[in-house]
Amino acid sequence: MYSYVKWNILNIEDWKISVCVSNTWLWLEILVSPIILSKMNTWDEVELNIYHHITEVSQTLFWFENSNEKKLFKSLLKIDWIGWKAAINILGMWINNLVKAIEDSDDKLLSTVPWVGKKTALKIILEMKNKVSAEDLFQQSGNIPLSKAYDIEIIETLISMGYEKRKVEEIVKNIPSEVEDLKERVVYCIRFLSNSK
């Protein structure tokens, strides 16, 4: 069973990338989210966490940026009516927003995700309400403060939007401590990045 592979990206398509495992002639197809696709370039060499999903009729590989995404994805697949397309789209909300929607029982937000309707959104909340929290996810390794965990995700997202890495990191580092909400932190950064152009 695969869990970690180093490879070169050969081709990028909707939902998937084709890769060649380093120092071999082994080619694999990996399913990924639209957000991850936007960060990749052909011929990049990347080291990725993958989930080898095995059923009676198929074997599929999925790529995740970190163990938290993989953990949530596996939990989502255990829920009735949730297939891999819905699960990947749900992760595209950002982990923080997903967990907050579950904690706040926000079925309206969840049901805006492609492949997820109102009944499925309520099912997700019911199944995962007491199983996940943002604090648990981001503090289970290294005791990272939640605001810092947000900042890591904000930096990656803003860089993928085309902003310069050095400027992004500088602005994120100087976000006032009283700005705690994820959405407010993102708005703060974009405002200053826009003014610095």
N, C-alpha and C positions, 0 to 999 in steps of 0.2 A: 504494500500500500504506500502510495506517495504521500509525503508530508512537506518536503522542502526540496527545491530544485534550483540550480543555477543554469541560466540559458540565455540565448540570443533570440530577440524577437525577429521573425521573418516576415510576418504579414499581420496586418491589423484590419479587422472587419467589425461589423455590428455584432456586439455581444461576445466576440471572441478574438483571441490572438493565436497565431501559429508560431511555435517556437522550436528551436533546435537545442537540445540539452548540450551544455558545454563539453567539448572534446569527444563527442559521439556523433553518430548519424541518426540519432533518435529524434523524430519530429513529433510534437504533441500539439493538440488543440486545447486551449484553456478558456473557459467562459469567465467573463469579467463584467464589471458594472460600467455604465457610460462614463462615470466620473474617472475611473481608473483609465479607461481608454483615452480620455482627453489628455492624460499625463504622459502617454507613451509615444515613442518614436521607433520606426523600423530600424533594426540592427542594434538597438540598445541592448546592453548586457545587464540583466537584472537578476537579483536573488529574491525569491518570492516564497511566501507561505502559501501552501495550497491545501485544498481539501479534496480528497479522493472519495467521491460519493458513489457508492456501489449499491445497486439494486438487483433484483432478479433478472431484469431485462437490459440493464445498461451499466456502464461505468463512465463517470464524468469528472473532469477536473475543474475546480474553481480556484481563482486567485484572490487573495486578500492582502491588504497592506499591513495588517497586524493581527495578533491573536484575538483581540477583542471583536473585530469584524467576523473572524471565523467562528468564534463562540456564538455570536448572535445569529449568524446565518444557519448554523446547525440547529439552534433552538427553534428558529422560524420554520425550518423544514419539517419539524416534528408536529407542527400544527396542521390540522385538517384544512384542506382547501388551499394551502400554501405550496405552490410549486417553486422551482428555482428562479423563474423570471420575476415572480412577485417578490421573492426574498431578496434578490439582487437590487430590484428597484427600491425596496424598503430601505436597504442599507444606503442607497443614494441620498437619503434625507440628511445624512450625517448621523453618526451614532448618538451624539448628544441630543439631537432633535427627536430621534426615534425613542430613546429612553424617556425623555421628558413627556412625549405624547402618551406613552404607556402609563407613566406615573400619574399624569393628569387626566387619564381616560379620555383623551382627545381623539375620538373616532373620526371626527370631521377631517382632521389633518391627515390621518392615516389613510382615509378613503380617497384622498386626492392622488395617491400613488397609483401609477398604472398597474393593472392586474389585481388591484385590491379594492373591493367594494365595501359598503357599510357593514354587511354581515361579517365579512372577513376581518375588517378592522376591529369590530367588537370581540371577535374570537381571539385575535392577537392580544388585546388588552386583558381579556379574561385569563388566557393561558399564561401570560408573562408578567402580570401585574406585580406579583410578589417574588419574582425570580431575578429581575434585573434592576439595577439602579446605576446612575451615572457615577456615583462615588465608588461603588464596588468595582465597576469596570475599569476605571482609571487609577484606582488606588491598590488594586490587587497585586501590582508589581511595582516596587519602587516608591510606594506612597506618594505619587505625584498629586499635588493639589489640583482640584477640579479646574480652576481657572487656567492653570498651566497646561492641562490636558486640552482645554479648549484652544489655547494659543497655538499648540502644535498643529491642530487641525486647521485653524484659521490661516496659519502661515502656508501650509501645503495648498489650501484652496486658492488663496490669493495669488500664489506663484503660478498655479495652473491657469489662472485668469489672465496671465501676461504681465503682472506687476513684477518689478525688479526685486530679487531676493533680498539684497542688502537693505533696501528701503522698507520692505515688508517687515523684516526682522527688527529693524530699528523702531518702527512705529508700534509694533506689537509689544516690544519690550517696555515701551513707555505708556501703555494703556493705564489710566488711573485705576487704583485698586477698587474704587467704589463702582466702577463699571464691571459688573459681575455676570450679567446675562449674556449668553452666547451671541444672540442677535444684536444686542447693543454693542458688543465688542467688535463684531464684523462691521457694523455701520460706522463706528468710530474710525476704524482703520481705513475703510474705503474713502471716507470724507477727507482724511489727511493725505491719502495717496493721490486723490484727484486734485487737491490743492497744490501738491508738490510737482505736478507735471509742468 
